[in-house]
Amino acid sequence: MTENSKINFEDTATAFAHKSNWELKKSHFVFSTMNYPFVVKAGTAVTNAALKLHLPVKGLIRKTLFDQFCGGESIEGSEPRMIQLAEGSVKTILDYSVEGEANEHGYDEAVEEALRVSDYAKQHVSIPFCVIKPTGIGSGKLMAKKQSGQSLTEEEQKRFDRIFERLDTIVAQAVKNDMKFMVDAEESWYQDVVDEMVYRLMKKYNKEKAYVYNTYQLYRHEALANMKKGFEEVTTAGCHFAAKLVRGAYMEKERDRAEEKGYQDPIQPTKEATDRDYNEALKFAVEHIDHFAVCAGTHNEASCQFLANLIDVHKIEKSDDRVYFAQLLGMSDNISFKLADLGYNVAKYVPYGPVEKVLPYLFRRAEENTSIAGQSGREFTLVKKELKRRRSKS
């Protein structure tokens, strides 16, 4: 890709073609509020208190935060948003964002929901991936105990074995339905255990092509090396490797725990180091594309441009389904819809679930937006620019 082919991520007409003026004004309100971290923190506390007191705030949440970042309250309820995305050539990754009960019954319910998503997705060409978070189907504490090398009791070992069995059940259904399947990342103190389970699944299901994807958080300084090591293990077994690459989501928690427990901080020393490793991971993936499928989960315009350049240099078709870009619903539409308009494979993570049950997800999303340098401001500026452009045309 030449310099003249630099992607215009300022093209708000393409970015927001799917949104009405009213929808844009709602987005304008949400992101203007998120520009102020103290408002987000206060609003979170007030909302939680109001819900406990059974005050009627659910409607307000539904029309603001929920409508911005979630597809609907159910799989079927998310269809209008999926159709809207598909009209802009953007695909959907349905993500059941309810944090279920941390017990065996809750984990089994999460499996049933994942199977429903897989069967639903089979009927819709606009859904290329299914996804699960390991702690949705098993105990993080149990996985952490396993990773620490502590002995599990007989009962704990049975519960631990059930985590892999649940994961295998979901993946088997996804593969049967010819769906790609992504396993989300977890905290570092049990990510190694998750990696081991995912590599087992890759060696079982990725024999003909890449179905199972592991997730790597490149804000961890060992993530790039871990990914390359996983690639070597899986491809040596004669199977295809697949990775979703993200920067990461647990930085403060990771640093606090490292300090508390007295071990090396697993987080990169600088943002530049994270950016360097992220792009290096993209480069490695594309250079090994014959045995590697990659999903670039990023809101970073420079990394998206970098991957587009790699696709061009290595003469890979934009529509090659071994390479995907992905962003979260309600964010970075300037990236998603522009890339899709240019013919690249793009998907949005579309969270869904009952309003009151996805609140933990929504509050985290609001707080992450305020903590990522300039993210809310960037979204706000783009929406404002598009509203101004539309006014000048009318």
Secondary structure, DSSP 8 states (H G I E B T S, - for coil): --GGG---TT-HHHHTTTS-HHHHHHHHHHHHHHT-HHHHHHHHHHHHHHHHTT-S-HHHHIIIIIHHH--BSSTGGGHHHHHHHHHTT-EEEEEE-----SSHHHHHHHHHHHHHHHHHHHT-TT--EEEE-GGGTS-HHHHHHHHTT----HHHHHHHHHHHHHHHHHHHHHHHTT-EEEE----HHHHHHHHHHHHHHHHHH-SSS--EEEEEETTBTTHHHHHHHHHHHHHHTT--EEEEEE--S-HHHHHHHHHHHT----B-SSHHHHHHHHHHHHHHHHHTGGGEEEEEE---HHHHHHHHHHHHHTT--TT-TTEEEEEETTS-HHHHHHHHHTT--EEEEEEES-GGGSHHHHHHHHHHHHHSTTHHHHHHHHHHHHHHHHHHH-
